[in-house]
Amino acid sequence: MASAELKEPEKALIVGISGPSSSGKTTLARLLQRIFNGVSLDSSLPSSSSLSSSSAQDDTNGDDNGDKLNTFIIHEDDFYYPDDQIPYTTTPSGKTVQDWDTSAAIDTSFLAQALSYVRVHGHLPPRLQSKEDQNEDAGPCVPDLLVTELRREVERRIASAAAAAAEQGSKRETLVFMEGFLLYAPPEGFEYKTTTKTKAEDVDVEQGVDDHYPTDHNILRPVHAHIGLPLFLPAPYSTVKARREGRSGYVTIGPAPEPPTTAVNSPHEKKEQGEEREVDLEGEDDRPPQNFWTDPPGYVDDIVWPRYVRDHAWLLIDGDGQGEKEQEGDIVQRVGEGVDVRHDVGVKVAPGKGAVSMEVVLRWAVEEVMAFYLGRE
């Protein structure tokens, strides 16, 4: 998917990092921040590879850093609606719960406008204040020596390219890592159909429109359009379930919701009402005070995993009925562990099907980011 055109020169390049819940998105974003942030753009200056982990990870939000590369992280979780605006849904088992894993829970209009602002201005809009870093951090997962090694190599290659760019009077753009569970849409014109076939009835039932898990990819197209390099981290169902259920909860915003007293509407009704609203990006962040969300029992199997599979059916092999042989059963059953991913739809997929170490994923991501960033000449 080509990046959305801007009326002004682009000052920031956005790298997307997506995948299912608990696939390592935030961890990878923070590691890339440590490696890329503040590397020297001038090969004649002392190397910055000896910076401490904390100073290398400082989020500059795009503030001009002279002869150093500016980078920062954007978290999709910072664009959730307040707690009392998160839609409810009724699961196939009949439970009525809040659905934090639908696109209708995300202020995608605010997100798309914020990404456009970042590309034009090279820094975060004043309105956006992150709460995501208050959520628990998994801690170090790769050796510091590896981070130093990769940072040194990145600096060497970027400084060389920056010198050549300076001779032509151009300036290196800010690099932004956008991480979130729901960032991408199928390419324009890409057709797919997900079906359920039963032996008893031998009929196809289209799963793109689902009573319990409706999917509307159009709402994500304006978001995806601002992402220059879309990276995807597969993770097997068993890993997602174990990691997600091992978390204590998430920092959220706004008052606690009241359980619905009437029939639960489709979560996409609220989305359609507000998708075109303009956001004052230069204003102060006036969103409500923080709250805390804890997954109710069964949430992964009722909401998280089915949502992920259906929202990414176009990307998951057999999720769109295009595997080597026709499969019977529901789409969630057909994808199994959900680690077989298409490589022909413009999304860069991490190696190893979610079974390799973060060290392997990090090395892959650094190479992809370098190829993207240096290939902009």
C-alpha positions as CSV (number, residue, x, y, z in Angstrom):
1,M,0.0,0.0,0.0
2,A,1.5,3.3,-1.1
3,S,1.9,6.0,1.5
4,A,-0.7,8.8,1.6
5,E,0.5,11.8,-0.3
6,L,1.3,15.0,1.6
7,K,1.0,18.6,0.6
8,E,4.2,19.5,2.4
9,P,7.7,17.9,2.5
10,E,7.9,14.7,4.6
11,K,9.8,15.2,7.8
12,A,9.3,11.8,9.3
13,L,9.2,8.2,8.1
14,I,6.9,5.8,9.9
15,V,7.7,2.1,10.6
16,G,4.6,0.0,11.6
17,I,5.0,-2.9,14.0
18,S,1.9,-5.0,14.3
19,G,0.8,-8.5,15.2
20,P,-1.5,-10.2,17.7
21,S,-1.7,-9.3,21.3
22,S,1.5,-10.3,23.3
23,S,3.5,-10.9,20.1
24,G,6.4,-8.6,21.2
25,K,5.4,-5.4,19.4
26,T,6.1,-3.0,22.2
27,T,9.3,-4.8,23.1
28,L,10.6,-4.6,19.6
29,A,9.7,-0.9,19.3
30,R,11.6,-0.1,22.5
31,L,14.6,-2.1,21.3
32,L,14.6,-0.3,17.9
33,Q,14.4,3.0,19.8
34,R,17.4,2.1,21.8
35,I,19.4,1.2,18.7
36,F,18.4,4.0,16.3
37,N,17.7,7.0,18.6
38,G,20.5,9.5,18.7
39,V,23.0,7.8,16.4
40,S,25.4,10.2,14.9
41,L,24.7,11.5,11.4
42,D,28.3,12.8,11.1
43,S,31.0,10.2,10.7
44,S,33.6,12.8,11.9
45,L,32.0,13.0,15.4
46,P,32.6,10.5,18.2
47,S,30.4,7.4,18.0
48,S,27.3,7.4,20.2
49,S,27.3,3.6,20.4
50,S,28.7,3.8,24.0
51,L,25.5,5.6,25.2
52,S,23.8,4.0,28.2
53,S,20.6,2.1,27.5
54,S,18.5,4.7,29.2
55,S,20.0,7.7,27.3
56,A,19.7,5.9,24.0
57,Q,16.1,5.1,24.7
58,D,15.0,8.6,25.7
59,D,12.0,9.6,23.6
60,T,12.7,12.9,21.9
61,N,9.2,13.1,20.3
62,G,11.0,14.4,17.2
63,D,12.8,17.4,18.8
64,D,15.7,18.5,16.6
65,N,18.8,16.8,17.8
66,G,21.4,18.5,15.6
67,D,23.7,15.9,14.0
68,K,21.9,12.9,15.5
69,L,19.1,10.8,14.3
70,N,15.7,11.7,15.9
71,T,13.4,8.7,16.6
72,F,10.4,8.1,18.8
73,I,7.6,5.6,19.4
74,I,3.8,6.0,18.9
75,H,1.6,3.4,20.7
76,E,-1.8,2.6,19.2
77,D,-3.0,1.9,22.7
78,D,-2.8,5.7,23.3
79,F,-5.7,6.1,20.9
80,Y,-8.3,4.0,22.7
81,Y,-11.6,5.7,23.4
82,P,-12.3,6.3,27.2
83,D,-13.5,3.3,29.1
84,D,-17.2,4.2,29.0
85,Q,-17.1,4.5,25.2
86,I,-15.6,1.1,24.6
87,P,-18.3,-1.0,22.8
88,Y,-19.9,-4.1,24.3
89,T,-20.4,-7.2,22.3
90,T,-22.2,-10.5,22.9
91,T,-20.0,-13.5,22.4
92,P,-21.1,-16.7,20.7
93,S,-21.5,-18.2,24.2
94,G,-23.9,-15.5,25.2
95,K,-21.6,-13.4,27.4
96,T,-21.8,-9.6,27.2
97,V,-18.4,-8.0,27.6
98,Q,-16.5,-4.9,26.5
99,D,-14.6,-5.5,23.3
100,W,-11.2,-3.7,23.4
101,D,-10.0,-5.6,20.3
102,T,-12.3,-4.2,17.7
103,S,-11.4,-1.2,15.5
104,A,-14.4,0.5,17.0
105,A,-12.6,0.8,20.3
106,I,-9.8,2.8,18.7
107,D,-10.2,6.5,17.7
108,T,-8.9,5.7,14.2
109,S,-9.7,9.2,13.0
110,F,-7.4,10.7,15.7
111,L,-4.8,8.1,14.9
112,A,-4.7,8.8,11.1
113,Q,-4.6,12.6,11.7
114,A,-1.8,12.2,14.2
115,L,0.2,10.2,11.8
116,S,-0.3,12.7,9.1
117,Y,0.8,15.5,11.5
118,V,3.9,13.5,12.4
119,R,4.9,13.0,8.8
120,V,4.6,16.8,8.1
121,H,6.1,18.2,11.3
122,G,8.5,15.5,12.4
123,H,7.3,15.4,16.0
124,L,4.2,14.4,18.0
125,P,1.2,16.7,18.1
126,P,0.9,18.5,21.5
127,R,-2.5,16.9,22.1
128,L,-1.0,13.4,22.3
129,Q,0.3,12.4,25.7
130,S,1.3,8.8,26.1
131,K,0.0,6.6,28.9
132,E,1.3,3.4,27.4
133,D,4.7,3.5,29.0
134,Q,2.9,3.2,32.4
135,N,2.0,-0.4,31.5
136,E,4.2,-3.2,32.7
137,D,7.5,-3.7,30.8
138,A,8.8,-7.2,30.1
139,G,12.3,-6.0,30.8
140,P,15.5,-6.8,29.0
141,C,15.0,-9.7,26.6
142,V,18.3,-9.4,24.5
143,P,21.8,-8.9,25.7
144,D,23.0,-5.3,26.0
145,L,26.1,-6.3,24.0
146,L,23.8,-7.1,21.0
147,V,22.1,-3.7,21.3
148,T,25.5,-2.0,21.3
149,E,26.7,-4.1,18.3
150,L,23.6,-3.3,16.2
151,R,23.7,0.4,17.2
152,R,27.3,0.6,16.1
153,E,26.5,-0.9,12.7
154,V,23.5,1.3,12.2
155,E,25.5,4.4,13.0
156,R,28.2,3.4,10.6
157,R,25.8,2.9,7.7
158,I,23.6,5.9,8.5
159,A,26.5,8.3,8.9
160,S,27.9,7.3,5.6
161,A,24.5,7.8,3.9
162,A,23.9,11.1,5.7
163,A,27.2,12.5,4.5
164,A,26.2,11.7,0.9
165,A,22.8,13.3,1.4
166,A,24.3,16.4,3.0
167,E,26.4,17.0,-0.2
168,Q,23.1,17.1,-2.1
169,G,21.6,19.6,0.5
170,S,19.1,17.1,1.9
171,K,18.4,16.3,5.5
172,R,17.7,13.0,7.1
173,E,14.1,12.5,8.2
174,T,12.9,11.6,11.7
175,L,12.3,7.8,12.2
176,V,9.0,6.8,14.0
177,F,8.1,3.4,15.3
178,M,4.3,3.0,15.3
179,E,3.3,-0.2,17.3
180,G,-0.2,-1.6,17.6
181,F,-2.4,-4.7,17.2
182,L,-4.6,-3.3,14.4
183,L,-2.8,-1.1,11.9
184,Y,-3.0,-2.7,8.4
185,A,-5.7,-3.2,5.7
186,P,-5.6,-5.4,2.6
187,P,-4.3,-3.7,-0.6
188,E,-6.8,-1.7,-2.6
189,G,-8.7,-4.1,-4.9
190,F,-7.5,-7.2,-3.0
191,E,-10.3,-9.7,-3.0
192,Y,-10.7,-12.5,-0.5
193,K,-13.5,-14.5,0.9
194,T,-13.5,-16.4,4.1
195,T,-16.0,-19.2,4.4
196,T,-17.3,-21.8,6.7
197,K,-18.3,-25.1,5.1
198,T,-20.0,-27.9,7.0
199,K,-20.4,-31.5,5.9
200,A,-24.0,-31.5,6.9
201,E,-25.1,-28.5,4.8
202,D,-22.3,-28.3,2.2
203,V,-22.8,-24.5,1.9
204,D,-20.5,-21.5,2.1
205,V,-21.2,-18.9,4.7
206,E,-19.3,-15.6,4.2
207,Q,-17.4,-14.7,7.4
208,G,-16.5,-11.2,6.4
209,V,-19.8,-10.1,7.9
210,D,-20.1,-11.8,11.2
211,D,-22.8,-11.2,13.9
212,H,-20.2,-11.4,16.7
213,Y,-17.0,-10.1,15.1
214,P,-17.8,-7.7,12.2
215,T,-14.8,-6.6,10.2
216,D,-14.5,-3.3,8.3
217,H,-11.0,-2.9,6.8
218,N,-11.9,0.5,5.3
219,I,-11.6,2.2,8.7
220,L,-7.9,1.2,8.8
221,R,-6.9,2.3,5.3
222,P,-6.2,6.0,6.3
223,V,-3.9,4.6,9.1
224,H,-2.1,2.1,6.9
225,A,-1.6,4.8,4.2
226,H,0.7,6.7,6.5
227,I,3.0,3.7,7.3
228,G,6.0,3.5,5.0
229,L,7.3,0.2,6.3
230,P,4.7,-2.3,7.7
231,L,6.3,-5.0,9.8
232,F,4.3,-7.9,11.2
233,L,5.1,-10.3,14.1
234,P,3.2,-13.6,14.0
235,A,2.6,-15.4,17.3
236,P,0.9,-18.7,17.8
237,Y,-2.4,-18.9,19.7
238,S,-0.8,-20.9,22.5
239,T,1.8,-18.1,23.1
240,V,-0.8,-15.3,22.9
241,K,-3.0,-17.0,25.4
242,A,-0.3,-17.7,27.9
243,R,1.3,-14.3,27.7
244,R,-2.0,-12.3,27.7
245,E,-3.5,-14.3,30.6
246,G,-0.2,-13.7,32.5
247,R,-0.6,-9.9,32.4
248,S,-2.0,-8.0,35.3
249,G,-3.9,-5.5,33.2
250,Y,-3.7,-2.3,31.3
251,V,-3.7,1.4,32.0
252,T,-6.8,3.0,30.3
253,I,-8.6,6.4,30.5
254,G,-12.0,7.7,31.5
255,P,-14.7,6.6,34.0
256,A,-15.6,3.0,34.5
257,P,-18.4,1.9,32.1
258,E,-21.9,1.0,33.1
259,P,-23.0,-2.4,31.9
260,P,-25.5,-2.1,29.0
261,T,-29.2,-2.2,29.9
262,T,-30.4,-2.5,26.3
263,A,-29.5,-4.6,23.4
264,V,-25.9,-4.4,22.3
265,N,-25.4,-2.6,19.0
266,S,-22.8,-3.3,16.5
267,P,-19.5,-1.6,17.5
268,H,-19.2,-0.2,14.0
269,E,-22.2,2.0,14.5
270,K,-20.3,4.3,16.8
271,K,-17.3,4.2,14.5
272,E,-19.4,5.3,11.5
273,Q,-20.7,8.2,13.5
274,G,-17.3,9.7,14.3
275,E,-14.8,8.6,11.7
276,E,-14.7,11.9,9.9
277,R,-14.4,14.3,12.9
278,E,-11.5,16.7,13.0
279,V,-9.2,16.6,16.0
280,D,-7.4,19.7,17.3
281,L,-3.9,18.3,17.3
282,E,-2.4,21.5,18.6
283,G,-4.6,21.7,21.6
284,E,-3.8,20.3,25.1
285,D,-4.6,16.7,25.9
286,D,-8.0,17.0,27.6
287,R,-8.8,13.3,27.8
288,P,-10.3,11.9,31.0
289,P,-8.2,10.6,34.0
290,Q,-6.7,7.2,33.9
291,N,-8.3,3.9,34.9
292,F,-7.3,0.2,34.8
293,W,-8.6,-2.7,32.7
294,T,-8.2,-6.4,33.7
295,D,-9.3,-9.1,31.2
296,P,-12.3,-11.1,32.4
297,P,-12.1,-14.9,32.5
298,G,-12.1,-16.4,29.0
299,Y,-11.4,-13.1,27.3
300,V,-8.6,-14.4,25.0
301,D,-10.8,-17.2,23.6
302,D,-14.0,-15.1,23.5
303,I,-12.6,-11.9,22.1
304,V,-8.8,-11.5,21.6
305,W,-8.1,-14.4,19.3
306,P,-11.3,-14.5,17.2
307,R,-11.0,-10.8,16.6
308,Y,-7.4,-11.1,15.6
309,V,-8.0,-14.0,13.2
310,R,-11.0,-12.3,11.5
311,D,-9.5,-8.9,11.2
312,H,-6.4,-10.4,9.7
313,A,-8.1,-13.1,7.6
314,W,-6.7,-11.4,4.4
315,L,-3.2,-11.9,5.8
316,L,-3.4,-15.4,7.4
317,I,-3.0,-18.4,5.1
318,D,-6.2,-20.5,5.2
319,G,-7.8,-17.5,6.9
320,D,-8.9,-16.4,3.4
321,G,-9.7,-19.9,2.0
322,Q,-6.6,-19.8,-0.2
323,G,-4.6,-22.6,1.4
324,E,-3.3,-25.6,-0.6
325,K,-6.5,-27.6,0.1
326,E,-10.0,-26.6,1.1
327,Q,-10.5,-26.7,4.8
328,E,-13.7,-27.4,6.7
329,G,-14.9,-25.6,9.8
330,D,-14.8,-22.0,11.2
331,I,-12.1,-19.6,10.1
332,V,-10.6,-19.6,13.6
333,Q,-10.3,-23.4,13.6
334,R,-8.8,-23.4,10.1
335,V,-5.9,-21.1,10.9
336,G,-4.9,-23.2,13.8
337,E,-2.0,-21.6,15.7
338,G,-2.3,-18.7,13.2
339,V,1.4,-18.4,12.2
340,D,1.2,-19.1,8.4
341,V,1.2,-15.6,6.9
342,R,1.0,-14.3,3.3
343,H,4.2,-12.6,2.0
344,D,2.6,-11.2,-1.2
345,V,0.4,-8.3,0.2
346,G,3.0,-5.7,0.9
347,V,3.6,-6.5,4.6
348,K,7.0,-7.6,5.8
349,V,6.7,-10.7,8.0
350,A,9.1,-11.6,10.7
351,P,10.9,-14.9,10.4
352,G,10.3,-18.0,12.5
353,K,6.5,-18.0,12.7
354,G,6.6,-16.7,16.3
355,A,8.9,-19.5,17.4
356,V,12.3,-17.7,17.3
357,S,14.0,-15.5,19.9
358,M,13.6,-11.7,20.1
359,E,17.3,-11.6,19.1
360,V,16.5,-13.1,15.7
361,V,13.5,-10.9,15.2
362,L,15.5,-7.8,16.3
363,R,18.2,-8.5,13.8
364,W,15.6,-9.0,11.0
365,A,13.8,-5.8,12.0
366,V,17.0,-3.7,12.0
367,E,17.9,-4.8,8.5
368,E,14.4,-4.1,7.2
369,V,14.4,-0.6,8.8
370,M,17.9,0.2,7.4
371,A,16.9,-0.9,3.9
372,F,13.7,1.2,4.2
373,Y,15.4,4.3,5.7
374,L,18.5,4.3,3.4
375,G,16.4,3.3,0.4
376,R,14.7,6.7,0.5
377,E,17.5,8.4,-1.4
